[in-house]
Amino acid sequence: MTSSLLTSPCFTAPNQPTPTPIKKETILWYHFHGNQLVFPKMNRIPIWVLPVFIILVFPASNSEEDNVRRSLVQFMDKLSGGNMQHDLKWGWNNISDPCNDKWEGVKCDEKSQRVKKIVLDGFNFTGNFDALSVCSAKSLTVLSLNRNSIYGLIPEEIGNCKHLTHLYLSGNKLSGDVPDSLSRLSNLKRLDISTNGFSGQVSGLSRISGLMSFLAENNQLSGPIPDFDFSNLEFFNVSNNNFSGPIPDVKGKFAIDSFSGNPELCGTPLPNACPPSPPPPPKTESKHSSKRGFLIYSGYILLALVVVLLVSLKLISKHKHNSEKIESKVITDSSSKHSVSSAEIKNPGNRSEYSITSADSGMASSSLVVLTSPLVDELRFDDLLRAPAELLGRGKHGSLYKVLLNDGVILTVKRIKYWGISSEDFKKRMERIDRVKHSRVLPPIAFYCSEQEKLLVYEYQPNGSLFKLLHGSQTGQAFDWGSRLSIATSIAETLAFMHQEFREDGIAHGNLKSTNILFNRNMEPCVSEYGLMVVENQDQSNVSQTDSYKHNDPSRDNIYSTFKVDVYAFGVILLELLTGKLVQNNGFDLARWVHSVVREEWTVEVFDKALISEGASEERMVNLLQVALKCIQPSPNERPDITQIAVMINTINDEEGRSISSEP
């Protein structure tokens, strides 16, 4: 064997006064002679020098990496039941590296070159699960062994995989109790032990606070269902087991399919109600203690009556000063000191506008301004006051009403509050918006502005909003991938047009969200309330409340771009279309959740299951997701313009169209 020596260590042979250097240019042939190492043209060297020679000359191997390699090979040997493959492409041996040589099913962190994921689904392994060995890879976050024939137990040593976030063991022959050490995996987010032979209880698993999915169907698990953090869980199934007792409060998130096949379970959502709890045994008390208890409870009751009386008096007093005056189902300002009533309307003659004098401020009269709309060219303010009004919803920016006029025309009236814009600026803004027409932008048809009231009037859209279609009660309408992509394309093109038209004016939408995407009679999406909210250009640390997504947008740039607020909001709408999830729900933040899933490289878990089941193109869904992630970049300067976004989405839409046309 040959070795090139790149260093020049000195070795002293016995009785040699001076050391003999080994030149790096020299190729040395060596062999053992007795107990000494012999080099050509050199004296004999004692054998004890050899370890020192190896340490100095050859790079030291990383003993920790060697241990991990040996442990993983042992894990594979036990997993395969001693029938481990010896193909070089397979890897999993002591002469190659799991990261550099790309072992089958192993993925490493690019920076640290440490094992991060092991995914060995569907290899028909027939051995057992050596958790002690596999957990020697301290950086392991994902372990997936689905659809094999692994038997035996999950060892307690699984608790050594401290960084594990995903553990998938579905479709094996594992049995016995689920080890309590699993509950110590504080980073675990997804656990799938379904379709095995597990028995016993799983009460300890409720201690994993960040668990997002728990699938344990088709086992023999028993006992009560643990009280998981169901507000955090996204997927949950314990059907076809032996669980018993009442079902915990699942926050209405999981249906009967998640619990069926457990005969001794009861309570919602199952049809069989739980029997009432037995009454507590009667307490025997002495006569003295009974009398004392009676006096205590009487005191509590008296105190409660006093509190109720005081609160009632307070409410009555407040009601007298602040009650809303509703006359003929009029839309009024509940926050003002005096309500506008029909008695305050002065009719100067046969005019299409009626003047209203503010009783509070004594300011000059304002009027209802009817814009260029043939629908209500004769609309008057008292028509709105006298028409029946149905409250559709309240938000932080105001209230929305459905108003039915005498001639059968249905309008939507947006009543705005807490908007510090002058009447003159408001009027100029509305008239400027009215001059820009787009078929997919719902235009205001009239507006009214005083110091106390700002009203916007729109034509009522009968088919609801994108929010209702995604999250509301289903009406049997199919909302497939093609429809969602088409809506995304339409909204992007519409916003691109509006941003271009209002670039110099600095008028963005300002409050873009799925509730403001309405469907007209032809089920075409229309952007509603464009320009209704003003987003000031200012430091992000003091963003105006008109940015409806400011709690999702952590940017700290000095200049906050008005139009980039719309870009961020549009990105959130794309996430809604792709995931089918609410933007905010009991502490759940959609943008943050998507980032966390994508960061763990389990992107497919982001998408709406309805899209997956219909066979939507995963490639094009991933492409649209990438567009959404560009939109919700923390820094506004890193977000593309809406025109660029429209081009990206059009490209995806074109690819979808070509794919459909090429299908047989």
ABEGO torsion letter per residue (X at the ends): XBBBBABBBBBBBBGBABBBBBBAABBBBBBBBEABBBBBGBBBBBAAAAAAAAAAABBBBBAAAAAAAAAAAAAAAAAAGGABBABAAAEGBAABBAAAAGBBGBBBBAAAGBBABBBBBGAGBABBBBAAAAAABAABABBBABGBABBEBBBAAAAABAABABBBABGBABBEBBBAAAAABAABABBBABGBABBEBAAAAAABAABABBBABGBABBEBBBBBBAAABABBBABGBABBEBBBBAGGABBAAAABGBAABBEOABABBBBBBBBBBBBBBBAAAAAAAAAAAAAAAAAAAAAAAAAAAAAAAAAAAABBBBBGGBBBBAABABBBBAAABBBAEBBABBBBBBAAAGBBBBBBBBBBBAABAABBAAAAAABBBBBAEBBAAEBBBBBBBAAGBBBBBBBBBGBBBBAAAAAAAAAAAAABBBAABBBBABBBBBAABBBBBBBBBAAEBAAAAAABBBAGBBBBAAAAAAAAAAAAAAAAAAAAAAAAAGBBAGABBAAABBBBAAGBBBBBGBGABBBBBBBAAABBAABAAAAABABABABBBAAAAAAAAAAAAAAAAAAGBBABBGGBBAAAAAAAAAAAGBAAAABBAAAAAAGBBAAAAAAAAAAAAAAABABAAABBBAAAAAAAAAAAAAAAAAAAAABX
